[in-house]
Amino acid sequence: MKRFYISALLLTALLTASCGDSTAGVTEESDTADTQQTEETTAAVTEDVRAPYADQAPRIEDFDGYEFRIFVHDGTKYDSDEETGEIVNDAIYRRNKAVEEAYNINISTVSGFGHDEDRGLAMQSIQAGDDFADVLGLFLINSSMICAQEGALLDWNQYTDIRLDAPWWDERITDLSVYGKQYVLAGDIATADDLRQMVVTYNKAIWNEMDYEDAYTMVWDGRWTLDKMYSLSKDVSKDLDGDGKMTVADRFGMLSETKAAWYLFLGSGQKSIIYDNETYLSNLSDEKNFDVMNRVIEIMSDMQNVCVINDGKHNSELTTGGVWEEASKIFEEGRTLFHTETFNGTEKLRNMGQDYGVLPIPKWTEEQEEYYCMTNDDICALSLPTTSTDPQRTALITEALAYESMFVLQPTFYEVYLSEKLLRDEQSRQMMDLVLSSKFYDMDFCFGAITTMSSAMESMASSKQNKLSSRIAAIEKGAQKRINKFLDALQD
């Protein structure tokens, strides 16, 4: 990962800078010399980090104090008024200050509304022709795409200052390009896309109790598959209270959610929509799709070994305020081996007594070359409204923010926030690199379940009734029409 390379160099600078503090009883003169040497060393290393990308650096232009506005429900995702000591906040502050000084602009956010209100408010302003923001960070990718369907967004690919092949952009965001048009951006400019990846968290104490082989070796060797995860799960489940039934008070092999039916399917590398011969086609009738979906539903219907926390069947058993709180409690108390969740779910585990690790979503078979970890759609990806008074200026500033983020925001986020706060050992950090490199975006899911197959999978994960053949047959009849209707609206 390029991101790891960059952050490692910056970490070297920080470690070098700290060396001057190791000698007790130094004089004021030596302190001054050490400080000067530290500043020079840090500057040199930082310059070295940027050097390989010097020819890719965004051009500099003076925008005469322009107010660059980002429309987003939570302003802290892209802006900060001051340094507070919180590491990600302070990195965003320094990033913005550097871009503000370079381009003679002021960066601010238009925020303070609910995330479920953002699309309506944005569309109201766009339809009125208001110059209300330069970029939009709508909560859901689907919201952005609906705006694009209504002719409210511009294609980022029209502007040469946006270079999606540059390392500061997430190359997999192009999974969501439609007929060559790119309406949403994600990458180093923000952190949500990394945190909202789907992963498998596992309890190391239970793993060691069962005397299983090393989990990370299994992953690196390519033997971490869906059936492997399930077989390990079945060895762990136990009726702890002896009441003859499995409830949230017992120990499960696997703790999950209904949405996992879809992202476990996608972990196979299969798709419900494919791009073939310059058109988008439904792939629901694919034989391998059926095999993977069928197996996923079988696994998630095993209530003896798999707890699907939000399937409605455990509501009367909850001891906390809700299903997600209950899920955290189950894992923290060591009553499940595996938990399928988003990466940021590990934030709740900082004070967990038992050790845990993070693994990618499992493969379908060992022969599969890659792991695939779906990114959720709630990442506040950036879009360009048609009301922008100078889209080329917006593109340049957005590119500059992303570029600067690669050297300021992402190293901090990676080395300190993810590595030190969420993960507890070097192997976990290496696994995090693999998970981040396995990121992808699913068009069907991110665009609001176009085929409706993801919703059908969730429904079967809840009901425990495997009606896959009939559901695919029913959905397939109208799937292509729904795909054409949604995507063709973006072609004009």
Helices and strands as residue ranges (DSSP letters): H 2-18, G 19-21, H 28-50, G 51-56, E 66-71, G 75-77, H 87-103, E 105-110, H 118-127, E 135-136, H 141-149, E 153-154, G 156-158, G 171-176, H 192-195, E 198-203, H 204-209, H 215-220, H 226-234, E 252-256, H 260-266, E 273-276, E 279-282, H 287-300, E 306-308, G 315-317, H 323-332, E 336-342, G 343-349, E 356-359, E 373-374, E 384-385, H 391-407, H 409-412, I 413-422, H 426-437, E 439-440, H 443-446, H 453-463, H 468-488
